[in-house]
Amino acid sequence: MARRYDSRTTIFSPEGRLYQIEYAMEAISHAGTVLGVLAKDGVVLAAEKKVTGKLLDMSGAREGGYGGSGEKIFLLNSNVISGVAGIAADANSLVNYARTAAQRHLFLYNEDIPVEMLTQRLCDLKQGYTQFGGLRPFGVSLLYAGYDPHYAFQLYHSDPSGNYSGWKATCIGANNGTAQSLLKQEYKDEIDVEEAVGLVLRVMSKTMDSTTLGSEKLEFATLTLDPATKQPKAKIYKPSEIDALLKKHDLGKKDEDTEMKTT
Amino acid sequence: MDVSFALTGKGYVLVAADTTAARSIVKMKGDEDKIKSLGPHLLMAYSGEPGDTVNFAEYIERNIRLYQIRNLYPLRPPSAASWIRRSLADSLRSRSPYSVNLLLGGYDTSTYTPHLYWIDYLGTMATVPFAAHGYGSYFALSLLDRYHDPEAPLEEGLATLKRCIDEVSKRLVVAPGKYKVKVVDKDGIREVEL
């Protein structure tokens, strides 16, 4: 009976732990890295794509549909983007829930949902799955990058237990320890979006397993204020834009790296 | 027979309402406060069917308070106005609709701007620089058209309000005798004497 306390979420072990939740968090620490940095005039998100391969049909991702083209960065509302790490199917269900919650708020109050409130909505749902019987918790951690008039730009992180916290820069997924210590060293207060983009790409290139960064392994998004309308503007980069950005920061593929170039 | 006015100025909203509670031709009370504070920076003047008014105002007051307790920050004036309008619109389509008219004045502490909304019992909402409900509106709106200045300091705003009240006293047969005047600005809500 060694596994008495880890087969159901609702049961504490004698040491006072909830094993299913710890396992869910363990699942996330194997997922692709997602990184967020809060700047004074915007927020930057980047994510590592795990599902790649020569035969994978990426033609849908090339144009970028509504709410992002990839598997890890989504538009939740016009003022919030999120990066997810964990089980993709669970994440899709949570993203759908978040979008519905945001629209419900818009319907009731005629304003974009405040970022922390949207985070709370999702955390309430996630917490429910740690307490009620027969269900496993969501195997998903999220980063929320958003803007609202109360606290301007914000970055939040939520985990499967339903805990959430606000951050200046943070990372979830594989190698998150390495990334966080890098961020701790390099983050400055009063950083602007331009610098934050550089910081995110630099940390990403150091923590990812692959040697060279490219749009097939990376997703990227920023949230800034539109200078004309003063409304939040989310930009989820298309693959071609990611490659251009990497080239600009000197982290892209070099010509000699490209396979079959010489033949 | 209720009369209520509201007008915006530089960084404030003035809300005034008469203080009579009447039933048919009889004045029952002369010091009724018909302006509720819905939050630290939100005022609501209500008029209409006696009974409905207080009931609806308390319902709104408590729900706005509940939102504030639940969500760490109060609703901003535009969102509060939208929610109150929806409450009235839903009520209109129910078995027992409220017949309450509202003037909602608030100061948005995140954008530092005053807001004023005119809302009626049909769920009509308008964002306005000045507003009035009741018989007083027939006399006051033309005056406000002429004298209202959205950049006026508080003294000028009060003078404009005084003009309206005086005109109503002069021309309206059933003019109320006393008004309560409240102002909301960056420091919150306070009552002012005319």
Contacts between the chains, C-beta under 8 A, distances in Angstrom:
chain1	res1	chain2	res2	distance
A	108	B	82	7.6
A	108	B	83	6.0
A	108	B	86	6.8
A	109	B	75	6.7
A	109	B	79	3.9
A	109	B	80	7.9
A	109	B	82	5.5
A	109	B	83	5.4
A	110	B	78	6.7
A	110	B	79	6.3
A	110	B	82	3.6
A	111	B	76	6.9
A	111	B	78	6.5
A	111	B	79	4.5
A	111	B	82	7.5
A	114	B	71	7.7
A	114	B	73	7.4
A	116	B	72	7.3
A	117	B	71	5.9
A	149	B	76	6.9
A	149	B	108	7.9
A	149	B	110	4.1
A	149	B	111	6.1
A	150	B	73	5.5
A	150	B	110	5.7
